[in-house]
Amino acid sequence: MQNQKTVLIYKNLLKNYKMLIREATNDDIDTISRLIIDVTDKNPNEYSAEQINAWKKYNTPLQIRKQMKNRLIFCVIKDKKLIGTIALKKGCILGFYVSYSVRKMGIGTKLLDYLEKYASEKKMPKLKLISTPSALTFYKNRGYKIIGIVTSSIYGIDYPETEMEKIMSIKPMPNIGYK
Ligand SMILES: CC(C)(COP(=O)(O)OP(=O)(O)OC[C@H]1O[C@@H](n2cnc3c(N)ncnc32)[C@H](O)[C@@H]1OP(=O)(O)O)[C@@H](O)C(=O)NCCC(=O)NCCS
């Protein structure tokens, strides 16, 4: 368990922690699948065994390959190792995971910053997501507001979860000379 002092030390280390965020390629599929399944296994208290199994089935390499066709997946690389991932599909944030061993070091924040910057550049008016119970505070602190409870169904298993959104800031219009 990390205490506050450890988190602070990690955050200071992060300043010199060179990471690369890039779009995922087919070569990353197996690693992304492993990362999602590993993090899911290490969060056993959030979901029932049935929900965990369905989620793992939904994130096999074969499924990630299919998902890649209609979503943009980004990953964060450190020392040639993929340590986090986040995806975007039609204005929705999906598949946001950071490797368990480097959690709470600010890597998720950097990934979300990257995605929000990408969304702003693409002039997306808002970003939506469905939050896991443990990530709620993280998203609230990032300015996401709860808009309701939704039930997703994966392989016939229901997941009632919290839907959130963030209105992206709209840059002021350039001065075009009107008074
Ligand atoms: C959510 C997640 C991607 C965040 O990644 P991360 O690298 O740990 O995030 P950061 O280190 O940037 O954390 C930023 C802040 O959120 C807090 N935080 C992050 N994850 C948290 C968690 N699971 N529980 C409680 N607090 C958390 C951190 O302590 C930190 O708070 P601080 O700024 O006050 O110190 C990561 O926890 C994860 O992979 N979770 C499991 C999968 C999941 O729930 N994904 C979200 C799907 S909607």
The ligand as a Tripos MOL2 file, in Angstrom:
@<TRIPOS>MOLECULE
LIG
   48    50     1     0     0
SMALL
NO_CHARGES

@<TRIPOS>ATOM
      1 C1         -7.7380    5.3560  -13.1930 C.3       1 LIG1
      2 C2         -6.2700    5.1130  -13.5190 C.3       1 LIG1
      3 C3         -6.0820    4.9580  -15.0240 C.3       1 LIG1
      4 C4         -5.4700    6.3360  -13.0290 C.3       1 LIG1
      5 O1         -4.1080    6.1470  -13.3530 O.3       1 LIG1
      6 P1         -2.9220    6.6430  -12.3870 P.3       1 LIG1
      7 O2         -1.6650    6.6520  -13.1770 O.co2     1 LIG1
      8 O3         -2.9320    5.8190  -11.1680 O.co2     1 LIG1
      9 O4         -3.4280    8.1270  -12.0810 O.3       1 LIG1
     10 P2         -2.5860    9.3090  -11.4290 P.3       1 LIG1
     11 O5         -1.3570    8.7890  -10.7860 O.co2     1 LIG1
     12 O6         -2.4030   10.3630  -12.4620 O.co2     1 LIG1
     13 O7         -3.5920    9.7680  -10.3050 O.3       1 LIG1
     14 C5         -4.0800   11.0540  -10.1970 C.3       1 LIG1
     15 C6         -4.8450   11.1950   -8.9010 C.3       1 LIG1
     16 O8         -5.9240   10.2630   -8.8020 O.3       1 LIG1
     17 C7         -5.7420    9.4080   -7.6660 C.3       1 LIG1
     18 N1         -6.1210    8.0570   -8.0820 N.ar      1 LIG1
     19 C8         -5.7900    7.4620   -9.2300 C.ar      1 LIG1
     20 N2         -6.3040    6.2340   -9.2960 N.ar      1 LIG1
     21 C9         -6.9910    6.0540   -8.1440 C.ar      1 LIG1
     22 C10        -7.7450    4.9860   -7.6070 C.ar      1 LIG1
     23 N3         -7.9050    3.8380   -8.2760 N.pl3     1 LIG1
     24 N4         -8.2950    5.1350   -6.3880 N.ar      1 LIG1
     25 C11        -8.1340    6.2890   -5.7180 C.ar      1 LIG1
     26 N5         -7.4220    7.3420   -6.1700 N.ar      1 LIG1
     27 C12        -6.8670    7.2330   -7.3630 C.ar      1 LIG1
     28 C13        -4.2740    9.5060   -7.3580 C.3       1 LIG1
     29 O9         -3.9960    9.2140   -6.0070 O.3       1 LIG1
     30 C14        -4.0040   10.9350   -7.6850 C.3       1 LIG1
     31 O10        -4.5070   11.7750   -6.6850 O.3       1 LIG1
     32 P3         -3.6770   13.0420   -6.1970 P.3       1 LIG1
     33 O11        -3.4180   13.8480   -7.4330 O.co2     1 LIG1
     34 O12        -4.5780   13.6720   -5.2190 O.co2     1 LIG1
     35 O13        -2.4450   12.4430   -5.6200 O.co2     1 LIG1
     36 C15        -5.7190    3.8690  -12.7790 C.3       1 LIG1
     37 O14        -6.0140    4.0010  -11.4030 O.3       1 LIG1
     38 C16        -6.2940    2.5450  -13.2870 C.2       1 LIG1
     39 O15        -5.7300    1.9140  -14.1990 O.2       1 LIG1
     40 N6         -7.4030    2.0970  -12.6870 N.am      1 LIG1
     41 C17        -8.0400    0.8060  -13.0120 C.3       1 LIG1
     42 C18        -8.8390    0.8650  -14.2830 C.3       1 LIG1
     43 C19        -9.8730    1.9520  -14.2050 C.2       1 LIG1
     44 O16       -10.6480    2.0400  -13.2570 O.2       1 LIG1
     45 N7         -9.8720    2.7810  -15.2540 N.am      1 LIG1
     46 C20       -10.8550    3.8200  -15.4170 C.3       1 LIG1
     47 C21       -11.9080    3.3000  -16.3430 C.3       1 LIG1
     48 S1        -13.2540    4.4030  -16.4200 S.3       1 LIG1
@<TRIPOS>BOND
     1     1     2 1
     2     2     3 1
     3     2     4 1
     4     2    36 1
     5     4     5 1
     6     5     6 1
     7     6     7 2
     8     6     8 1
     9     6     9 1
    10     9    10 1
    11    10    11 2
    12    10    12 1
    13    10    13 1
    14    13    14 1
    15    14    15 1
    16    15    16 1
    17    15    30 1
    18    16    17 1
    19    17    18 1
    20    17    28 1
    21    18    19 ar
    22    18    27 ar
    23    19    20 ar
    24    20    21 ar
    25    21    22 ar
    26    21    27 ar
    27    22    23 1
    28    22    24 ar
    29    24    25 ar
    30    25    26 ar
    31    26    27 ar
    32    28    29 1
    33    28    30 1
    34    30    31 1
    35    31    32 1
    36    32    33 2
    37    32    34 1
    38    32    35 1
    39    36    37 1
    40    36    38 1
    41    38    39 2
    42    38    40 1
    43    40    41 1
    44    41    42 1
    45    42    43 1
    46    43    44 2
    47    43    45 1
    48    45    46 1
    49    46    47 1
    50    47    48 1
@<TRIPOS>SUBSTRUCTURE
     1 LIG1         1 GROUP 0 **** ****
